[in-house]
Amino acid sequence: MSFEHLAAAAIAVVGPYLPLVAKGAATEAGKQIVAAARPVYDWLRAQVVDTPAAAALDNAVANPESADRQTVLKVALEDFLAANPTLADELRPLVAHAGQTIGAGNQTAIGDNNVLAQTAGIGNKVSVSRG
C-alpha cells in the first residue's frame, strides 16, 4: 500500500471519529466507530508530535465536519509517512484491523419503489434518479 493510499485509509477510519473526539465523548451509535478508530487515532496522536501532521490533526479535530481539514490532514500524513517509512509499517495493520472492525452495514427494504444507498469513507456523494 502506497503512502498516499495508507494516509487515505487512515483518514477514512479516523474521519468519522473526529466529531466524537471534538465533543469529548462518544454516543451509543458511535461506539463501533470509536472502537475501530481509537487505535488509529491514538497512534497518529502519539507519532506525529511536533510535525505539520500534528497541526493538521489538531485542525481536523477542531473542525471535524470540514472535508478540507481532513484533506490537509491526509496530505500532511502522506508526507509524514514518506519521511518515516518504518512508522508506515506500524500503521498498516492498525488501519487494516479497523477496516475489518467497522465492516458493512445492513439494509432492509419492504414495499414498493424503495431506494437504498450505502457508502463509507470520506467525501462520498450519492445520487438517486428515478426514470
C-alpha positions as CSV (number, residue, x, y, z in Angstrom):
1,M,0.0,0.0,0.0
2,S,1.5,3.4,-1.0
3,F,1.9,6.2,1.5
4,E,-0.9,8.0,-0.3
5,H,-3.3,5.1,0.0
6,L,-2.3,4.4,3.6
7,A,-2.9,8.0,4.5
8,A,-6.3,8.0,2.8
9,A,-7.2,4.7,4.5
10,A,-6.2,6.1,7.9
11,I,-8.3,9.2,7.3
12,A,-11.3,7.1,6.2
13,V,-11.0,5.3,9.6
14,V,-10.4,8.4,11.8
15,G,-12.7,10.8,9.9
16,P,-16.0,9.6,11.4
17,Y,-14.3,9.6,14.8
18,L,-13.2,13.3,14.7
19,P,-16.6,14.7,15.7
20,L,-16.7,12.4,18.7
21,V,-13.2,13.5,19.7
22,A,-14.3,17.1,19.4
23,K,-17.2,16.5,21.7
24,G,-15.1,14.6,24.2
25,A,-17.4,11.6,24.3
26,A,-19.0,9.1,22.0
27,T,-22.7,8.4,21.8
28,E,-24.1,4.8,21.8
29,A,-24.4,5.0,18.0
30,G,-20.7,5.8,17.6
31,K,-19.3,3.0,19.8
32,Q,-18.4,0.8,16.8
33,I,-16.6,3.6,15.0
34,V,-14.8,4.6,18.2
35,A,-13.7,1.0,18.9
36,A,-12.3,0.7,15.4
37,A,-10.9,4.2,15.1
38,R,-9.4,4.8,18.5
39,P,-6.2,2.7,18.0
40,V,-5.5,4.6,14.7
41,Y,-6.3,8.0,16.2
42,D,-4.1,7.3,19.3
43,W,-1.3,6.1,17.1
44,L,-1.5,9.2,15.0
45,R,-1.6,11.5,18.0
46,A,1.5,9.8,19.6
47,Q,3.6,9.6,16.4
48,V,3.1,13.0,14.7
49,V,4.1,15.1,17.7
50,D,5.8,18.4,16.6
51,T,5.3,17.8,12.9
52,P,3.0,19.5,10.4
53,A,0.8,16.5,10.6
54,A,0.2,17.2,14.4
55,A,-1.1,20.7,13.5
56,A,-3.3,19.2,10.7
57,L,-4.7,16.7,13.2
58,D,-5.5,19.4,15.7
59,N,-7.2,21.4,13.0
60,A,-9.2,18.4,11.8
61,V,-10.3,17.7,15.4
62,A,-11.2,21.4,15.9
63,N,-13.3,21.4,12.7
64,P,-14.4,17.8,12.4
65,E,-17.0,18.3,9.7
66,S,-14.6,20.1,7.4
67,A,-13.6,17.9,4.4
68,D,-10.9,20.5,3.6
69,R,-9.3,20.0,7.0
70,Q,-9.4,16.2,6.5
71,T,-7.7,16.6,3.1
72,V,-5.0,18.8,4.7
73,L,-4.5,16.1,7.3
74,K,-4.3,13.4,4.6
75,V,-1.6,15.3,2.7
76,A,0.4,16.0,5.9
77,L,0.1,12.3,6.9
78,E,1.3,11.3,3.4
79,D,4.4,13.5,3.9
80,F,5.0,12.2,7.4
81,L,4.8,8.6,6.3
82,A,7.1,9.2,3.3
83,A,9.6,10.7,5.7
84,N,9.1,7.8,8.2
85,P,8.6,4.6,6.3
86,T,9.2,2.4,9.3
87,L,6.2,4.1,11.0
88,A,4.1,3.3,8.0
89,D,4.7,-0.4,8.7
90,E,3.3,0.2,12.2
91,L,0.2,2.0,10.8
92,R,-0.7,-0.5,8.1
93,P,-2.0,-3.3,10.5
94,L,-3.9,-0.8,12.6
95,V,-5.8,0.5,9.5
96,A,-6.4,-3.0,8.2
97,H,-7.8,-4.1,11.6
98,A,-10.0,-1.0,11.8
99,G,-11.4,-1.6,8.3
100,Q,-12.3,-5.2,9.3
101,T,-13.9,-4.0,12.6
102,I,-16.1,-1.3,11.0
103,G,-17.4,-3.7,8.4
104,A,-20.5,-3.3,6.3
105,G,-24.0,-2.3,7.4
106,N,-27.3,-4.0,6.6
107,Q,-30.3,-2.5,4.9
108,T,-33.8,-3.9,4.6
109,A,-36.5,-2.5,2.4
110,I,-40.1,-3.7,2.5
111,G,-42.6,-2.4,0.0
112,D,-42.6,-0.9,-3.5
113,N,-40.4,1.7,-5.1
114,N,-37.7,1.6,-2.4
115,V,-34.3,3.1,-3.0
116,L,-31.3,2.2,-0.8
117,A,-27.8,3.6,-0.8
118,Q,-24.8,2.8,1.4
119,T,-21.4,4.3,1.4
120,A,-18.3,4.5,3.6
121,G,-15.3,6.8,3.7
122,I,-14.7,10.5,3.2
123,G,-16.3,12.8,0.7
124,N,-18.8,10.3,-0.8
125,K,-21.8,11.5,-2.7
126,V,-24.9,9.5,-3.6
127,S,-27.2,10.5,-6.4
128,V,-30.5,8.7,-6.9
129,S,-32.5,9.2,-10.1
130,R,-35.9,7.7,-11.0
131,G,-36.8,7.5,-14.6
